[in-house]
């Protein structure tokens, strides 16, 4: 049976490997040279005799990376050229040769005032900012030149940006996937349809509880976000939701999270993403009051282990929750787990177009200039890439530090050194605790 690369996928050479990105599912595979050689043989119509190669093909087919159709000679030539390129490429320490993802803060304006908000403008006397078309075009040009796969649009509330549809359309035309995170309150049927027409890959809503009581502990307008989900469903927008995990979610056998997972399962969500609380701009003591401790994270770890085997949606966590995973370092690496991705796989872009390795530490590591220059030479970026050598305390001694590294934003917010230990990690606890 002849096969070819699915037309919704993109390939990018890395150092001794190739990244293979699926625009429809936003999944990225990394093929080493052996995997790339196997793929080339497959597209040439050669039979795969080895069991390992056959399992590799079955995985690619199940994930939609292949299509039943004869590959063109140009496709095979392209793969062979990527293989040659990957052998000669260089990349910065412990990172991709360029970002896979850019997180864009389109505005710091928001029509809601949420407890624990990370990014919105907290001062009513300060004018709201909106990323200008000129700044956006410069960032997009940078992203195209560096073969970025995705641009995640946030805020503030990105639906308040008057040029949002133009930006989504421009990103899509450039061959990059545009995703959006929103509180949902401003999503009308007309705007949802316009976003779908513009090519939006996925809209991710902020939903903190299935019941109003749980949701309102951190966010207003529970009814509006539920209506926004219905609106996205009606127009066929791929959707999911983010959950800011607080101790309240983990009480009573984590009933609040269980309800959200059941809702996602029943309603056809593409993704549920669990967000670890970070420092709030306008409430300096909010984090200490709403951050689960190591024992709470152990309960969350057990819940994830149960649901990841039964969920029909992608159950994700932000990279600061890497310590919730179980298994050996080798198993983590085989699953593509790489821990904190700041400065290694992604960069954050502020409203003014400046770059930062971490969205939660924009002022500390803010850099102006081209994406390529920041990625190659930014001193703040280097600080994240050197963590395996500089971590202190329990994190510095941990066998998992190369695939985790804790969360520097949380550590700093608790008054410790940038290199200090992440004390909310559950791994030092007994497995039976």
ZAKOL-880417 format. One record per atom (N, C-alpha, C): y, z, x negated. Coordinates in steps of 0.05 Angstrom, whole numbers, plus 5000, padded with zeros to 4 digits. Example, Ala and Ser with C-alpha at 12.3 -4.5 7.8 and 13.67 -1.06 7.14 Angstrom:
% ZAKOL-880417
488651564736;491051564754;493451564736;495551424743;497951434727;500151574742;
//
This chain:
% ZAKOL-880417
497650004983;500050005000;502550004982;504349814986;506849804969;508850014978;510350124959;512350324965;514850254949;517150354960;519750324947;521250584951;523450614936;525150854940;526450834967;526651064981;527951065006;530951005002;532150825019;534850745014;536950975017;536151205029;537951435031;537851615007;536551524986;536351694962;537951574939;538751754920;540251674896;538951794872;539151654849;538051744824;540251784804;539951984786;541852034765;540452134740;541052014718;539752094693;540852354683;539052524673;539752774660;538452774633;538752984618;537453004591;534453024595;532952824588;530052814589;528952864617;530452784637;529652804665;531352624682;530652604707;532252454727;532452624752;534852654763;535252784789;535052574811;533652644832;533152464855;534052604880;536252514891;537552644914;537152494940;536352634961;535952514988;538452575005;539952375012;542452415027;541852515055;539552455067;538952535094;538252825096;536952945076;536053225078;537553405058;539153285040;540553425019;538653575000;536253464997;534353584978;534553434951;534353574929;534453454903;531853524888;530553314877;528253344860;529053284831;527853424813;528153364784;525553264774;525553014764;523152894753;523252904723;521253014710;521052994681;520052714674;519852664649;519052384640;516352304650;514452494652;511852434663;511952364692;513552514707;513952454736;515252184740;517252124723;518651864725;516751634718;515051674698;513051464692;511151414715;510351634728;508551614751;509851464774;512451514778;513851384799;514151084793;514651014768;514850734760;512250594765;509950714757;507350594762;506850554792;507750744808;507350724837;508850484848;511350454840;513050234850;512049964839;510649964817;509449714806;506849644820;506049814839;503549754854;501049844840;501250004819;498850104805;497650344819;495150374818;493750594831;494050844815;494251074829;494451334817;491751474817;490451474794;487751574793;487651884790;489551994776;489352284770;490152444795;488752664801;489352834824;492252934824;493253004800;496053104798;498052894807;497552644798;499352424806;499152374835;496752394847;496452344875;497852554892;497652804883;499053024897;502152984896;503052884873;505852824869;506752614889;505152394892;505852194911;505852304940;503952464947;503752574974;506252744980;507152894960;509653054964;512052874969;512352664952;514552484956;514552354983;512152274992;511952145018;512552345041;511552585039;512052785060;514952865061;516352855039;519252935038;521052695044;519952455048;521652235056;523052095033;522152135008;523452004986;522451714981;520251644995;519151374993;519051235019;518950975018;518850805042;516550595038;515150535060;512950335058;514150055058;514549955035;515749695031;515449625002;515149374995;514849294968;517449344952;517249474930;519549524913;520449264899;523049244896;524149004883;523949034853;523848814838;523848844809;526348994799;528548964813;531049104805;530649404806;529249504827;528749794829;527149894805;525049754797;523449834775;525049824749;526649614746;528349584722;530349814721;531449894744;533350114745;532050374736;529650424745;528250674736;527650664707;526850444696;526350424668;528850464651;531150364661;533650404647;534450694648;534050834671;534651114673;532951284653;530451194650;528651334631;529751314603;530651084595;531751044568;534351204565;535951204586;538551344585;538051644582;536051754596;535552044596;534752144568;533551974552;532652054526;535052084507;537151934511;539451944493;541752124503;541552214528;543752374540;543852654527;546252754527;546753034519;547953174543;547753444544;548853604565;549753864554;551753994567;552554264557;550354464559;550754684546;548754894544;547754974572;545054964577;543755064601;544954954627;545754704627;547054594651;546354294654;547054194677;546953904681;549053764664;548753504661;550853364646;553453334662;553253384689;555553384707;554753544731;556653634748;555953784772;554353614792;552553744806;551153624828;552853654854;554353874855;555753944879;558554044872;560553964888;563254074886;563854224913;564754464911;565654614935;568654604937;569654464957;572554424961;573654614981;575654764973;577254924992;579554745002;579254625026;581354445036;583854585044;583654835052;586054985061;585455275060;587555445058;587155735061;588055825089;588655635107;589455695134;586955755151;587255945169;585055995188;586256125213;585156045236;586256145261;584856415269;582956505253;581556755257;582256955235;581957205240;582157415220;579557575220;577857515200;575157625200;574957855180;573558055187;573058275169;571458175145;572358235121;570858145097;571257865089;573457735099;573857455092;574357415062;573057215051;573357175022;575757005014;576556805031;578356595021;580856545037;581056625062;583356545078;585956695068;588156575074;590756685067;591156955081;591257175067;591457445080;594257525087;596257375077;599057465079;600557285100;601257395123;602657235143;605357135134;606557255113;609057165102;608856925082;606356875074;605956655054;605156405069;606456185064;605655935078;602855845071;601455745091;598755645087;598855385070;596755345055;596655105038;594454915048;594854655043;592954455051;592554265028;590154195021;589754004999;591053735006;592753644988;594253394993;592453154989;593152925002;591652674998;591552604968;593752634954;593852564926;591752734910;591752994915;589853164901;587053094908;586553054934;583852984943;582952724930;584552524929;583752264917;583052304888;584552474874;583952524845;581252654842;580752854859;578153004858;575952814865;576252644886;574152464894;573652254871;575652154859;575351974836;573752104814;574352354808;572852504788;569952524796;569452594822;566752624832;565052374830;566352144836;564951894834;564251824805;566151864787;565751794759;563551964747;563152214757;561052394746;558452394763;558352214782;555952174799;555152434814;557052574825;556652814841;555152724867;553252894875;551652824899;552952924925;554153164925;555153284950;557853414945;559453404967;561953554967;561953724992;562053994988;561954185009;564754265017;565554215041;568354255050;568654515065;570454685055;570854945068;573755025067;574355275070;577055365072;577255655063;578855815080;579955765105;578155625125;579455515145;578055365166;578755065163;576754905153;577254625146;577954455171;577154535195;577854385218;580854385224;582354565211;585254575214;586654365196;585154245177;586454055160;587053785174;589453695175;590053455191;588753195180;587953195155;586752965143;583652985140;582453185153;579653235149;577952985154;578352845176;576752605183;577052395162;579452355152;579952155131;578452235106;578452495099;577052585075;574052545077;572952615100;570052585105;569252295102;570852115115;570251835114;570451725085;572451815070;572751725042;570351815025;569452065029;567252165013;564752005020;564251955045;561851805054;561951515042;564251385044;564451115033;563951105003;564551334989;564051344960;561151394953;559451424973;556651474968;555851754964;557651944970;557252224967;556852354994;555152554996;554752695022;556852905026;558152895049;560153095057;558953295076;559053555070;558253765087;560553945094;560354095115;562654245125;561754525134;563254735127;562855005137;565155085154;564655175178;566755235198;565955475215;568055615226;567555825245;566955705273;567455445277;566655305301;568555315324;570455495323;572155545346;573855305354;574455125335;576154895340;574654635344;571954655345;570354415347;570154315376;571554105382;571353975409;569253755408;568453655431;566553435432;567653185418;570253135422;571452905410;571552925379;572153165369;572253205340;569453195328;567453305342;564753285333;563753005331;564352845351;563552555351;565052415328;567552475324;569052345303;567952415275;567052665272;565852745246;563252605241;561652575263;559152435260;559652135253;561652015266;562251735260;563251705232;564751905222;565851895195;563651925174;561252025182;559052045164;558352325155;559452535168;558852805159;555852855158;554952965135;552153015132;551153255148;552553475148;551753715162;554053895167;554154035190;556154235195;554654505196;555754695181;554554965179;556455165192;555555295213;557255485227;556855765216;558955935220;558756215212;557956375237;555456465237;554356615260;553056865249;554157095255;553157345243;551357505261;550957415286;549157555304;548757405329;546357425340;545857285366;547157435389;547457695386;548957845406;551857875398;553657885418;556557925412;557058185396;555458395401;555958655388;555558625358;553458485349;552958455321;554858265308;555358045321;557257845310;560057955307;560958115326;563658215326;564158435305;562058525292;562458715271;563958595247;563658325244;565058185222;566657945232;566157835256;567557595264;568157605294;570357475302;571057455331;569757205343;570157165369;569556915383;566656835382;564957015389;562056965389;561356735408;562656725432;562156515451;562956245441;564956225425;565955965415;564055845394;562956015377;561155905358;558555815371;557555955391;555255865406;555755595420;558155575431;558955325444;559155095424;560155155400;560354955379;557554845371;555555025371;552854935365;551854735386;552454805412;551654615434;553154355430;555654365423;557254115419;556053945397;555354075375;554053925353;551453795362;549853945377;547353845387;547753605405;549753615422;550253405442;550953135429;552353145406;553052895393;551152815371;549152985366;547152915345;548052975317;549853165314;550653255287;548453445275;547653395251;545853585238;547353845234;546054075241;547554325241;545754555231;547054765223;545755005215;547755235217;547055475207;549055685206;548655875183;550855995175;550956195153;550956475165;549656655152;549556935161;550557105138;552657255141;553657445121;551957705125;550157755107;548257975110;549458245104;549558415123;550658695119;548358895125;548759145119;546759345125;545859345154;547759285172;547059275201;544959075208;544758855192;542758655197;539958755190;539858955172;537259045162;536259305175;537759405195;536959645209;534759575230;533159765237;531159745258;529359495254;528159485230;526359265223;527758995223;530358995216;531958755214;531858585240;532258725262;532158595289;534258375290;536658435281;538858235283;538257985269;536957995245;536257755231;533857615244;531957775253;529657655267;530557485291;532557595306;533557445330;534857185322;536357185300;537656945290;535656735281;533556825267;531456635259;530056515283;529456675303;528156575327;529856375341;532456435342;534356255355;534455985340;534555995313;534555745297;531955585301;529755725303;527155595308;527155455335;528155585355;528055475383;530055255387;532355265373;534555075378;534654845359;532854835340;532754605322;534754605300;535554835290;537454845267;536154715243;537754575227;536754455202;536554665180;538354875181;538455065159;539555335169;538555545159;539755815160;540255905132;542655965125;543356045098;544356335098;543056505083;543856785081;545856825059;548156945065;550356975046;550557265038;550657315013;551057585003;553957655004;554757895014;557557965016;558857974988;561257874987;562957884963;565458034969;567158074949;569658224954;571458084973;572758234991;574658125011;577458134999;579057925005;581757904994;583558125004;583558175030;585458355041;584458645046;581858685041;580658955046;579159035021;580459175002;579159224976;576659404978;576459564999;574059745001;571959635020;572359395030;570459285050;567659245038;567559145014;564959075002;563259324998;564459544988;562859784983;561759905009;562959845032;562059945057;560059765071;559859515063;558259315078;556159175061;555759265036;553859135018;551159285020;548959145027;546359275027;545659374999;544259594997;543459694971;540859574963;539659664940;537159554930;534959584950;534859814964;532759854984;533059665007;535459625017;535959425038;535159145029;535759085004;534958814994;531858794993;530459004987;527559004987;526558935016;527759055036;526958985064;527558695070;529858595060;530558315064;528558135050;527658215027;525758055011;523158025027;522258245040;519758235055;520058065080;522458075093;522957905116;522957605109;524157535086;524257265078;521457165071;519857325058;517157245051;515557175076;516057325098;514657275123;515557015136;518256975137;519356755152;519156485137;519256485111;519156235096;516556085101;514556225109;511956085114;511755985143;513556065161;513255985189;515755835200;517955825185;520355705195;520155405195;521155275217;521354985217;524154895209;525755075199;528355015188;528355095159;530254995144;530555085116;531755355115;530255555106;531255825103;532255865075;534855875072;536155875045;537656145041;538156195016;539956415008;541956304988;544356434987;546156344966;545056434939;546056314917;544756354891;544956644881;546756804893;546957084884;544657254896;543057134914;540757264925;538157184911;538357054888;535956964875;533957184870;534957424865;533157654859;531357724883;531657604906;529957654928;527257504926;527157304909;524757144906;522557314892;520057234898;517757364886;516257154869;514557244851;512957064835;513857084806;512656934788;513256934760;515556744754;516656774730;518756594721;517856304722;515356254713;514255984714;514155874742;513456044761;513355954789;516155894800;518056054792;520856004800;521755744789;521255694764;522155444752;520855204765;518255224771;516755004784;517954944811;519055154824;520155124851;523155034849;524155004826;526954914823;528955134824;528055384822;529955614823;531355644796;533955654796;535355684771;537555894772;537556054793;539556274794;542356184799;544256354791;547056294794;547656014784;548755834800;549255564793;552055504783;553755714782;556555684774;556655564746;558055344742;558355224716;555955084705;553755094720;551254964711;550454734729;550754774755;550154564774;552454504793;554354684795;556654644813;559254754802;561354654814;564054764809;565454794835;567354974836;569155014859;571754874854;572954764875;575454634873;577454774892;579654874881;581655014897;583454824912;585154934930;586954764946;588754594929;589554704906;591354554889;589954354870;587254334873;585754144857;584754254830;585354504825;584254634800;581354694804;579954704781;577054754781;576455034772;574255144783;573255414775;570255414778;568855534759;565855534762;564855694786;566355894795;565456054818;567556074839;566856024864;568756034886;569856314890;568456514882;569256794886;570956904863;571256754842;572956834819;574856614811;576256494830;577856264824;580156314804;581556544807;583856594790;583056674762;580756804759;579856894733;579156654715;577956444727;576956224711;578055954721;580555944727;581855704739;582655514716;581955264720;582455054699;583754814713;585754704700;586954454709;586054234690;585953994700;585053764684;582853614697;581653424683;579553264695;576953424698;575353334717;572753464721;571053444696;571053224683;569453194659;570353384637;572953414633;573953594612;573253884618;573653964643;573054244651;570054294648;568454104656;565454144654;564554164625;565854014608;564954004580;566154234563;568654314570;570154494551;571354744564;571154774590;572454994603;571355264592;573055444582;572155694570;570855874592;571855874616;570556024637;567855924644;567455664643;564855544648;562855634627;563755644602;562055734580;561156024584;562856194596;562056474600;559656494618;559456324638;557156324656;554656214642;555056014625;552755884612;551556064590;553056254580;552056424559;550956694568;550656724595;549856984605;547157084595;545256904591;542656994581;542957144554;545057074539;545457204513;547257444514;548757474536;550857684537;550457894558;548557854577;548158054598;547458334586;548358534600;547958814591;546258964611;545259194603;543759374620;541259254630;540559324655;537959234667;537858924668;540058794674;540058494675;539458374648;540558494627;540158394600;537258434591;535858634602;533058684594;531058554613;531958434634;530258334655;528758074647;526258054653;524657814646;525557574663;527057624684;527857414702;530757314697;531957414676;534857354673;535457054669;533656904659;534156614655;534156464682;532956584703;532856444729;534256604750;535856804743;537356964762;540157024753;540457224735;543057304723;544757464742;543757544766;545357714784;547857564794;549657724805;552157604815;554557724800;555957564785;558257664770;560557744788;560857614810;563057684829;562657964840;560158024847;559558294858;559858504836;558858444812;559058634790;561958694783;563658494782;566458534776;567858694798;567158634823;568458774845;567759074846;565659154833;564859434831;565959564806;567759424792;569159554770;567659544743;565559384741;564059374716;564759124701;563759104677;564258874659;563058624671;564158394665;563058134673;560158114666;559358244644;556658224634;554758444644;555858614662;554358854670;551958794689;550358994693;547958964710;548758954740;547158804755;547458784784;545659004796;546859224804;545459464812;544159434840;544659224854;543559194881;540959024880;539958964857;537458814854;535058994862;533258884878;530959054887;528659054866;528758894845;526458874828;525659124813;527659304806;526759554793;525259744812;525359694839;523959864857;520959824857;519560024865;516659994867;516059784888;513859634885;513159424903;512459534931;511759794932;511059914958;513360054970;515760054958;518060204968;519260064992;
//
